[in-house]
Amino acid sequence: MACGGCGKRRTSPNVNTTSPEKYNLTGGMDIKSLNNKQIIARLEVFKRKFCKGCSIRYECDYASYLACKGLHKK
């Protein structure tokens, strides 16, 4: 769909093409400034995007995220 009256399409980068290695769970913030609910919610988004076929997806927590970062596909 065109973004304005000129009919040209918007050329913004696709946010869904981020690789798991470049995904920043903290969003550039210090991990100590986030509370537990925020970390859990961001981890769920990461798992939904990058860990669809992972066998340990539902047991994953922040410590295992640091070791794995979406690269552990079993």
N, CA, C and O atoms as a DFTB+ gen file, in Angstrom:
296 C
 N C O
     1  1       0.838      -1.168       0.000
     2  2       0.000       0.000       0.000
     3  2       0.887       1.236       0.000
     4  3       1.949       1.256       0.623
     5  1       0.453       2.230      -0.683
     6  2       1.235       3.454      -0.763
     7  2       1.164       4.218       0.549
     8  3       0.160       4.171       1.259
     9  1       2.251       4.926       0.860
    10  2       2.310       5.635       2.140
    11  2       1.751       7.051       2.058
    12  3       1.470       7.652       3.095
    13  1       1.586       7.590       0.885
    14  2       1.107       8.961       0.780
    15  2       0.492       9.228      -0.580
    16  3       0.116       8.299      -1.294
    17  1       0.393      10.493      -0.932
    18  2      -0.244      10.875      -2.178
    19  2       0.578      10.574      -3.415
    20  3       0.029      10.528      -4.516
    21  1       1.886      10.366      -3.266
    22  2       2.721      10.163      -4.447
    23  2       2.625       8.740      -4.993
    24  3       3.001       8.508      -6.142
    25  1       2.139       7.793      -4.214
    26  2       1.980       6.424      -4.681
    27  2       3.212       5.559      -4.486
    28  3       3.188       4.380      -4.838
    29  1       4.283       6.105      -3.938
    30  2       5.479       5.296      -3.716
    31  2       5.334       4.494      -2.428
    32  3       4.679       4.913      -1.474
    33  1       5.963       3.341      -2.438
    34  2       5.922       2.509      -1.241
    35  2       6.993       2.936      -0.252
    36  3       8.068       3.398      -0.636
    37  1       6.687       2.776       1.002
    38  2       7.640       3.093       2.058
    39  2       8.747       2.045       2.044
    40  3       8.469       0.854       1.901
    41  1       9.983       2.469       2.190
    42  2      11.113       1.540       2.168
    43  2      11.753       1.477       3.550
    44  3      12.882       1.927       3.746
    45  1      11.017       0.913       4.503
    46  2      11.573       0.751       5.836
    47  2      12.089      -0.676       5.979
    48  3      11.571      -1.583       5.327
    49  1      13.085      -0.887       6.808
    50  2      13.601      -2.235       6.975
    51  2      12.569      -3.135       7.649
    52  3      11.793      -2.685       8.492
    53  1      12.571      -4.385       7.275
    54  2      11.638      -5.340       7.842
    55  2      12.137      -5.774       9.213
    56  3      13.265      -6.251       9.334
    57  1      11.326      -5.617      10.235
    58  2      11.746      -5.958      11.591
    59  2      11.764      -7.461      11.818
    60  3      12.362      -7.923      12.790
    61  1      11.132      -8.231      10.957
    62  2      11.069      -9.674      11.133
    63  2      12.281     -10.390      10.573
    64  3      12.370     -11.613      10.685
    65  1      13.216      -9.673       9.975
    66  2      14.388     -10.318       9.398
    67  2      15.600     -10.241      10.325
    68  3      16.721     -10.510       9.895
    69  1      15.391      -9.881      11.574
    70  2      16.481      -9.815      12.540
    71  2      16.962     -11.225      12.846
    72  3      16.155     -12.144      12.977
    73  1      18.266     -11.397      12.961
    74  2      18.800     -12.706      13.308
    75  2      18.821     -12.862      14.822
    76  3      18.848     -11.862      15.539
    77  1      18.809     -14.103      15.328
    78  2      18.818     -14.299      16.781
    79  2      20.066     -13.738      17.443
    80  3      20.013     -13.310      18.596
    81  1      21.194     -13.735      16.728
    82  2      22.429     -13.225      17.311
    83  2      22.354     -11.728      17.542
    84  3      22.949     -11.222      18.493
    85  1      21.633     -11.010      16.690
    86  2      21.554      -9.556      16.790
    87  2      20.365      -9.083      17.627
    88  3      20.246      -7.894      17.921
    89  1      19.483     -10.016      18.011
    90  2      18.325      -9.640      18.813
    91  2      18.784      -9.256      20.211
    92  3      19.518     -10.005      20.855
    93  1      18.357      -8.102      20.678
    94  2      18.764      -7.608      21.992
    95  2      17.578      -7.717      22.933
    96  3      16.626      -6.942      22.837
    97  1      17.637      -8.674      23.835
    98  2      16.540      -8.917      24.762
    99  2      16.289      -7.718      25.670
   100  3      15.148      -7.463      26.055
   101  1      17.324      -6.993      26.008
   102  2      17.177      -5.866      26.916
   103  2      16.777      -4.587      26.199
   104  3      16.401      -3.619      26.859
   105  1      16.843      -4.544      24.898
   106  2      16.461      -3.351      24.164
   107  2      17.402      -2.184      24.371
   108  3      16.985      -1.029      24.287
   109  1      18.673      -2.471      24.644
   110  2      19.653      -1.432      24.868
   111  2      19.704      -0.924      26.292
   112  3      20.509      -0.054      26.620
   113  1      18.840      -1.469      27.140
   114  2      18.814      -1.045      28.540
   115  2      19.706      -1.975      29.361
   116  3      20.080      -3.060      28.917
   117  1      20.030      -1.526      30.551
   118  2      20.763      -2.367      31.478
   119  2      19.795      -3.414      32.030
   120  3      18.657      -3.090      32.370
   121  1      20.243      -4.661      32.118
   122  2      19.369      -5.740      32.577
   123  2      18.884      -5.492      34.002
   124  3      17.811      -5.965      34.377
   125  1      19.650      -4.766      34.792
   126  2      19.254      -4.491      36.175
   127  2      18.101      -3.495      36.259
   128  3      17.421      -3.424      37.283
   129  1      17.874      -2.727      35.198
   130  2      16.789      -1.755      35.222
   131  2      15.454      -2.372      34.822
   132  3      14.415      -1.722      34.940
   133  1      15.464      -3.626      34.346
   134  2      14.225      -4.307      33.969
   135  2      13.731      -5.147      35.134
   136  3      14.529      -5.721      35.875
   137  1      12.407      -5.219      35.295
   138  2      11.879      -6.092      36.343
   139  2      11.635      -7.483      35.754
   140  3      11.787      -7.685      34.549
   141  1      11.260      -8.430      36.598
   142  2      11.113      -9.815      36.174
   143  2      10.049      -9.996      35.105
   144  3      10.237     -10.779      34.174
   145  1       8.928      -9.282      35.224
   146  2       7.856      -9.404      34.237
   147  2       8.312      -8.935      32.864
   148  3       7.950      -9.537      31.853
   149  1       9.097      -7.875      32.816
   150  2       9.592      -7.372      31.535
   151  2      10.553      -8.368      30.894
   152  3      10.505      -8.583      29.683
   153  1      11.416      -8.970      31.690
   154  2      12.362      -9.947      31.151
   155  2      11.627     -11.167      30.624
   156  3      11.946     -11.670      29.547
   157  1      10.641     -11.648      31.380
   158  2       9.872     -12.810      30.957
   159  2       9.107     -12.512      29.672
   160  3       9.067     -13.351      28.772
   161  1       8.502     -11.337      29.572
   162  2       7.748     -10.967      28.373
   163  2       8.660     -10.862      27.160
   164  3       8.299     -11.329      26.080
   165  1       9.816     -10.269      27.314
   166  2      10.752     -10.138      26.194
   167  2      11.323     -11.489      25.791
   168  3      11.576     -11.730      24.610
   169  1      11.527     -12.370      26.761
   170  2      11.999     -13.715      26.466
   171  2      10.936     -14.506      25.704
   172  3      11.267     -15.287      24.812
   173  1       9.673     -14.311      26.046
   174  2       8.590     -14.987      25.324
   175  2       8.524     -14.523      23.869
   176  3       8.280     -15.331      22.973
   177  1       8.737     -13.237      23.630
   178  2       8.751     -12.721      22.264
   179  2       9.923     -13.330      21.491
   180  3       9.767     -13.717      20.333
   181  1      11.084     -13.414      22.120
   182  2      12.247     -14.010      21.485
   183  2      11.979     -15.461      21.123
   184  3      12.293     -15.890      20.013
   185  1      11.403     -16.220      22.045
   186  2      11.139     -17.629      21.792
   187  2      10.093     -17.800      20.698
   188  3      10.184     -18.728      19.894
   189  1       9.108     -16.921      20.660
   190  2       8.077     -16.997      19.625
   191  2       8.663     -16.722      18.243
   192  3       8.228     -17.316      17.256
   193  1       9.650     -15.821      18.165
   194  2      10.235     -15.463      16.879
   195  2      11.292     -16.452      16.404
   196  3      11.338     -16.787      15.220
   197  1      12.142     -16.924      17.317
   198  2      13.329     -17.648      16.895
   199  2      13.402     -19.106      17.344
   200  3      14.253     -19.839      16.841
   201  1      12.568     -19.551      18.248
   202  2      12.708     -20.900      18.813
   203  2      11.499     -21.772      18.522
   204  3      11.092     -22.562      19.374
   205  1      10.926     -21.646      17.357
   206  2       9.706     -22.384      17.036
   207  2       9.919     -23.894      17.037
   208  3       9.019     -24.637      17.428
   209  1      11.078     -24.359      16.611
   210  2      11.326     -25.790      16.532
   211  2      12.186     -26.331      17.653
   212  3      12.588     -27.493      17.607
   213  1      12.476     -25.537      18.643
   214  2      13.365     -25.952      19.722
   215  2      12.623     -26.856      20.703
   216  3      11.493     -26.566      21.096
   217  1      13.270     -27.956      21.093
   218  2      12.620     -28.910      21.996
   219  2      12.570     -28.418      23.438
   220  3      11.723     -28.874      24.205
   221  1      13.450     -27.503      23.826
   222  2      13.455     -27.011      25.202
   223  2      12.860     -25.607      25.298
   224  3      13.169     -24.861      26.227
   225  1      12.016     -25.253      24.347
   226  2      11.440     -23.910      24.292
   227  2      10.661     -23.548      25.551
   228  3      10.765     -22.422      26.037
   229  1       9.891     -24.480      26.079
   230  2       9.017     -24.170      27.210
   231  2       9.746     -24.227      28.552
   232  3       9.225     -23.729      29.549
   233  1      10.924     -24.815      28.599
   234  2      11.714     -24.842      29.823
   235  2      12.752     -23.721      29.847
   236  3      13.471     -23.570      30.834
   237  1      12.835     -22.955      28.802
   238  2      13.858     -21.925      28.651
   239  2      13.611     -20.766      29.617
   240  3      12.485     -20.289      29.759
   241  1      14.671     -20.329      30.271
   242  2      14.608     -19.149      31.117
   243  2      15.759     -18.216      30.706
   244  3      16.439     -18.471      29.712
   245  1      15.970     -17.157      31.458
   246  2      16.968     -16.168      31.063
   247  2      18.379     -16.752      31.060
   248  3      19.177     -16.421      30.183
   249  1      18.696     -17.608      32.019
   250  2      20.035     -18.202      32.074
   251  2      20.293     -19.101      30.869
   252  3      21.382     -19.074      30.296
   253  1      19.303     -19.892      30.485
   254  2      19.497     -20.744      29.311
   255  2      19.468     -19.923      28.020
   256  3      20.076     -20.312      27.022
   257  1      18.754     -18.776      28.038
   258  2      18.776     -17.874      26.877
   259  2      20.187     -17.353      26.637
   260  3      20.642     -17.286      25.495
   261  1      20.878     -16.985      27.710
   262  2      22.233     -16.471      27.564
   263  2      23.170     -17.517      26.971
   264  3      24.058     -17.179      26.189
   265  1      22.982     -18.777      27.335
   266  2      23.811     -19.843      26.803
   267  2      23.441     -20.199      25.376
   268  3      24.300     -20.589      24.585
   269  1      22.173     -20.068      25.045
   270  2      21.672     -20.551      23.757
   271  2      21.515     -19.455      22.701
   272  3      22.048     -19.577      21.598
   273  1      20.798     -18.401      23.028
   274  2      20.463     -17.276      22.134
   275  2      19.816     -17.735      20.835
   276  3      20.106     -17.193      19.768
   277  1      18.933     -18.739      20.922
   278  2      18.161     -19.171      19.772
   279  2      18.895     -20.056      18.800
   280  3      18.352     -20.382      17.745
   281  1      20.093     -20.453      19.110
   282  2      20.891     -21.253      18.186
   283  2      20.805     -22.744      18.484
   284  3      21.328     -23.553      17.717
   285  1      20.163     -23.119      19.573
   286  2      20.082     -24.507      20.013
   287  2      18.817     -25.129      19.447
   288  3      17.780     -25.114      20.110
   289  1      18.874     -25.669      18.250
   290  2      17.708     -26.280      17.608
   291  2      17.841     -27.797      17.702
   292  3      18.691     -28.394      17.042
   293  1      17.012     -28.406      18.512
   294  2      17.029     -29.872      18.632
   295  2      15.794     -30.443      18.014
   296  3      15.612     -31.661      18.008
